[in-house]
Amino acid sequence: MTEIERDYDPALLGFVVDVPQNMLAAVKEQLVSVVSRIESDEKAYIYHINNNSIPRWTGEAVAAVANFKICRVRPTEAVKKILDLWSLEDPDAERYIFYVANSLEESQRRRIERLLRKNADAAWERKPIWFFFVGLGDEEIKIDSEQFTYIDVSSTDWIASQINQHYHRELVPFLVKNYQPLDVDALKAEYKEKYGGTKNKNGSSY
């Protein structure tokens, strides 16, 4: 069999959603936006206690997210399940876990960090696991760990743009301290909400 040459390593995306019912529809809409744009050789999985396989195709992954129903989430068990499923996937793939929730107990965060460190020593692991806690609550989680990145999202409308920014790892001018790229999608949405339309090339609204 001829190996396919790529100029990039495909990504495996794992999502854990632990939000109240009244936020679920908005969160799923944002995740569908992310998953629908993955490359054909990339995969996405949303954790559910009864979901025991990773979708093979983008359409399957989108459907899994769109049909997701809230279940009880034990943080460490959720992350471990994702890592176990990933153990059968391409070892060269980059692995990203996005944990979307209002809060996370300190003890749970430490357990997840230990799990990620242990997993990094596994024989099949060649790439680091990028773990992001997408916080929708009012209280910022204080994190001082290479294993764990906190993303403060003040509104569910920003979830997709923040995930895409980290997953696609947009090029950042490394000489500019604290540089933050413009979030074009969010700016468009904000403009449309404020003015009821979108500017066209000649500056008028429609």
KETI-20976 format. One record per residue (C-alpha): residue number from 0; x, y, z. Coordinates in nm, 4 decimals, always signed. Layout:
N
<NUM <X Y Z>>,
...
! end
This chain:
206
<0 <+0.0000 +0.0000 +0.0000>>,
<1 <+0.1343 +0.3426 -0.0992>>,
<2 <+0.1549 +0.5894 +0.1863>>,
<3 <-0.0170 +0.9230 +0.1386>>,
<4 <+0.2250 +1.2123 +0.1644>>,
<5 <+0.0961 +1.5109 +0.3613>>,
<6 <+0.2471 +1.8482 +0.4419>>,
<7 <+0.0611 +1.8512 +0.7735>>,
<8 <-0.0403 +1.6124 +1.0494>>,
<9 <-0.4164 +1.5545 +1.0663>>,
<10 <-0.5978 +1.6387 +1.3872>>,
<11 <-0.8122 +1.4385 +1.6234>>,
<12 <-1.0629 +1.6575 +1.8055>>,
<13 <-1.2260 +1.5473 +2.1285>>,
<14 <-1.5090 +1.7412 +2.2941>>,
<15 <-1.6479 +1.7093 +2.6450>>,
<16 <-1.9641 +1.9128 +2.7034>>,
<17 <-2.0844 +1.9656 +3.0594>>,
<18 <-2.3258 +2.2582 +3.0506>>,
<19 <-2.6827 +2.3264 +3.1690>>,
<20 <-2.9684 +2.2284 +2.9384>>,
<21 <-3.0479 +2.5919 +2.8605>>,
<22 <-2.7005 +2.6400 +2.7107>>,
<23 <-2.6784 +2.3129 +2.5202>>,
<24 <-2.8339 +2.4215 +2.1891>>,
<25 <-2.6009 +2.7215 +2.1578>>,
<26 <-2.2939 +2.5133 +2.2452>>,
<27 <-2.3857 +2.2420 +1.9939>>,
<28 <-2.4354 +2.5021 +1.7221>>,
<29 <-2.0838 +2.6319 +1.7823>>,
<30 <-1.9292 +2.2829 +1.7817>>,
<31 <-2.1123 +2.1884 +1.4629>>,
<32 <-1.9545 +2.4961 +1.3042>>,
<33 <-1.6098 +2.3672 +1.4044>>,
<34 <-1.6600 +2.0024 +1.3093>>,
<35 <-1.8157 +2.0775 +0.9708>>,
<36 <-1.4903 +2.2472 +0.8667>>,
<37 <-1.2396 +1.9742 +0.9560>>,
<38 <-1.0293 +1.8179 +0.6814>>,
<39 <-1.1421 +1.4912 +0.5231>>,
<40 <-0.8664 +1.2917 +0.6977>>,
<41 <-0.9363 +1.4453 +1.0396>>,
<42 <-1.1809 +1.3138 +1.2990>>,
<43 <-1.3947 +1.4549 +1.5767>>,
<44 <-1.5579 +1.2829 +1.8720>>,
<45 <-1.7971 +1.4206 +2.1333>>,
<46 <-1.7939 +1.2390 +2.4637>>,
<47 <-2.1049 +1.0583 +2.5793>>,
<48 <-2.1206 +0.7697 +2.8226>>,
<49 <-2.2933 +0.5601 +2.5513>>,
<50 <-2.0823 +0.6803 +2.2587>>,
<51 <-1.8062 +0.4220 +2.2180>>,
<52 <-1.6608 +0.4931 +1.8743>>,
<53 <-1.5105 +0.7790 +1.6773>>,
<54 <-1.7071 +0.8779 +1.3649>>,
<55 <-1.5227 +0.7871 +1.0478>>,
<56 <-1.6564 +1.0705 +0.8321>>,
<57 <-1.7157 +1.4413 +0.8819>>,
<58 <-2.0904 +1.4029 +0.8242>>,
<59 <-2.1087 +1.1394 +1.0976>>,
<60 <-1.9200 +1.3639 +1.3371>>,
<61 <-2.1499 +1.6579 +1.2643>>,
<62 <-2.4541 +1.4374 +1.3237>>,
<63 <-2.3082 +1.3096 +1.6524>>,
<64 <-2.2650 +1.6647 +1.7784>>,
<65 <-2.6040 +1.7826 +1.6530>>,
<66 <-2.7802 +1.4858 +1.8168>>,
<67 <-2.5839 +1.5034 +2.1428>>,
<68 <-2.7909 +1.4859 +2.4599>>,
<69 <-2.6723 +1.5819 +2.8058>>,
<70 <-2.5383 +1.3002 +3.0185>>,
<71 <-2.3677 +1.2810 +3.3551>>,
<72 <-2.0026 +1.3735 +3.3096>>,
<73 <-1.7263 +1.2494 +3.5354>>,
<74 <-1.4345 +1.4638 +3.4099>>,
<75 <-1.1509 +1.2154 +3.4497>>,
<76 <-1.3527 +0.9272 +3.3055>>,
<77 <-1.4540 +1.1402 +3.0067>>,
<78 <-1.0946 +1.2350 +2.9251>>,
<79 <-0.9730 +0.8780 +2.9772>>,
<80 <-1.2359 +0.7464 +2.7365>>,
<81 <-1.1207 +0.9887 +2.4683>>,
<82 <-0.7575 +0.8904 +2.5198>>,
<83 <-0.8463 +0.5204 +2.5024>>,
<84 <-1.0328 +0.5676 +2.1748>>,
<85 <-0.7442 +0.7707 +2.0355>>,
<86 <-0.4975 +0.4914 +2.1147>>,
<87 <-0.6219 +0.3109 +1.8034>>,
<88 <-0.5802 +0.6120 +1.5756>>,
<89 <-0.2889 +0.7484 +1.3713>>,
<90 <-0.0031 +0.8070 +1.6193>>,
<91 <+0.1156 +1.1031 +1.4111>>,
<92 <-0.2157 +1.2855 +1.4434>>,
<93 <-0.2268 +1.5949 +1.6600>>,
<94 <-0.4694 +1.5540 +1.9502>>,
<95 <-0.6889 +1.8296 +2.0909>>,
<96 <-0.9374 +1.8010 +2.3756>>,
<97 <-1.1810 +2.0871 +2.4354>>,
<98 <-1.3669 +2.0600 +2.7643>>,
<99 <-1.6644 +2.2989 +2.7589>>,
<100 <-1.8175 +2.3688 +3.0999>>,
<101 <-1.9116 +2.6348 +3.3524>>,
<102 <-1.6695 +2.5120 +3.6168>>,
<103 <-1.4221 +2.2417 +3.7125>>,
<104 <-1.3205 +2.1462 +4.0639>>,
<105 <-0.9525 +2.1796 +4.1520>>,
<106 <-0.9289 +1.8108 +4.2427>>,
<107 <-1.0702 +1.7132 +3.9039>>,
<108 <-0.8274 +1.9410 +3.7225>>,
<109 <-0.5331 +1.7799 +3.8996>>,
<110 <-0.6580 +1.4309 +3.8153>>,
<111 <-0.6884 +1.5246 +3.4492>>,
<112 <-0.3357 +1.6675 +3.4509>>,
<113 <-0.1996 +1.3444 +3.6011>>,
<114 <-0.3867 +1.1443 +3.3386>>,
<115 <-0.2421 +1.3542 +3.0571>>,
<116 <+0.1118 +1.3197 +3.1927>>,
<117 <+0.0717 +0.9441 +3.2252>>,
<118 <-0.0668 +0.9217 +2.8746>>,
<119 <+0.2297 +1.1137 +2.7346>>,
<120 <+0.4539 +0.8237 +2.8340>>,
<121 <+0.2427 +0.5634 +2.6525>>,
<122 <+0.4242 +0.3696 +2.3783>>,
<123 <+0.1950 +0.4870 +2.0979>>,
<124 <+0.2124 +0.8540 +2.1896>>,
<125 <+0.4274 +1.0640 +1.9583>>,
<126 <+0.2476 +1.3955 +1.9767>>,
<127 <+0.1544 +1.5983 +2.2835>>,
<128 <-0.2082 +1.6226 +2.3914>>,
<129 <-0.3394 +1.9775 +2.3720>>,
<130 <-0.6013 +2.0152 +2.6462>>,
<131 <-0.8197 +2.3261 +2.6647>>,
<132 <-1.0800 +2.4062 +2.9270>>,
<133 <-1.3360 +2.6364 +2.7647>>,
<134 <-1.4819 +2.8193 +3.0631>>,
<135 <-1.8320 +2.9625 +3.0313>>,
<136 <-1.8672 +3.0576 +3.3969>>,
<137 <-1.7929 +3.3861 +3.5733>>,
<138 <-1.5009 +3.2552 +3.7773>>,
<139 <-1.1651 +3.2155 +3.6040>>,
<140 <-0.9787 +2.8955 +3.6769>>,
<141 <-0.6229 +2.9597 +3.7926>>,
<142 <-0.3941 +2.7232 +3.6039>>,
<143 <-0.0170 +2.6897 +3.6123>>,
<144 <+0.0424 +2.3805 +3.4031>>,
<145 <+0.1872 +2.2857 +3.0670>>,
<146 <-0.0772 +2.0154 +3.0392>>,
<147 <-0.3760 +2.2426 +3.0721>>,
<148 <-0.4844 +2.5655 +2.8991>>,
<149 <-0.7747 +2.7799 +3.0150>>,
<150 <-0.9859 +2.9705 +2.7609>>,
<151 <-1.2227 +3.2313 +2.9025>>,
<152 <-1.5353 +3.2569 +2.6862>>,
<153 <-1.7792 +3.5251 +2.7997>>,
<154 <-2.0487 +3.4126 +2.5558>>,
<155 <-2.1314 +3.0877 +2.3774>>,
<156 <-2.1089 +3.2879 +2.0516>>,
<157 <-1.7294 +3.2873 +2.0878>>,
<158 <-1.6762 +2.9141 +2.1343>>,
<159 <-1.6187 +2.8205 +1.7686>>,
<160 <-1.3794 +3.1071 +1.6979>>,
<161 <-1.1720 +3.0285 +2.0082>>,
<162 <-1.1541 +2.6577 +1.9270>>,
<163 <-1.0602 +2.7280 +1.5649>>,
<164 <-0.7907 +2.9699 +1.6770>>,
<165 <-0.6225 +2.7024 +1.8912>>,
<166 <-0.6960 +2.4015 +1.6725>>,
<167 <-0.5764 +2.5623 +1.3486>>,
<168 <-0.2923 +2.7276 +1.5429>>,
<169 <-0.3076 +3.0471 +1.3402>>,
<170 <+0.0247 +3.2082 +1.2648>>,
<171 <+0.1009 +3.4767 +1.5212>>,
<172 <+0.3678 +3.7484 +1.4858>>,
<173 <+0.6042 +3.6083 +1.7478>>,
<174 <+0.7755 +3.9420 +1.8052>>,
<175 <+0.4546 +4.1096 +1.9182>>,
<176 <+0.3946 +4.0502 +2.2885>>,
<177 <+0.0414 +3.9413 +2.3847>>,
<178 <-0.0729 +3.9567 +2.0228>>,
<179 <-0.4368 +3.8557 +1.9733>>,
<180 <-0.5606 +3.7912 +1.6173>>,
<181 <-0.8822 +3.9580 +1.5099>>,
<182 <-1.1871 +3.7361 +1.5376>>,
<183 <-1.3505 +3.8179 +1.2040>>,
<184 <-1.6569 +3.5959 +1.2513>>,
<185 <-1.7311 +3.7458 +1.5913>>,
<186 <-1.6849 +4.0998 +1.4611>>,
<187 <-1.9287 +4.0314 +1.1768>>,
<188 <-2.1847 +3.8906 +1.4181>>,
<189 <-2.1429 +4.1892 +1.6493>>,
<190 <-2.1821 +4.4334 +1.3591>>,
<191 <-2.4928 +4.2549 +1.2309>>,
<192 <-2.6500 +4.2580 +1.5768>>,
<193 <-2.5748 +4.6268 +1.6255>>,
<194 <-2.6638 +4.7602 +1.2810>>,
<195 <-2.8881 +4.4891 +1.1408>>,
<196 <-2.6763 +4.4167 +0.8373>>,
<197 <-2.3293 +4.3581 +0.6976>>,
<198 <-2.1159 +4.6084 +0.5139>>,
<199 <-2.0460 +4.5433 +0.1487>>,
<200 <-1.7423 +4.6544 -0.0456>>,
<201 <-1.8641 +5.0107 -0.1050>>,
<202 <-1.9282 +5.0628 +0.2659>>,
<203 <-2.3080 +5.0525 +0.2592>>,
<204 <-2.5140 +4.8064 +0.4624>>,
<205 <-2.7541 +4.5420 +0.3434>>,
! end
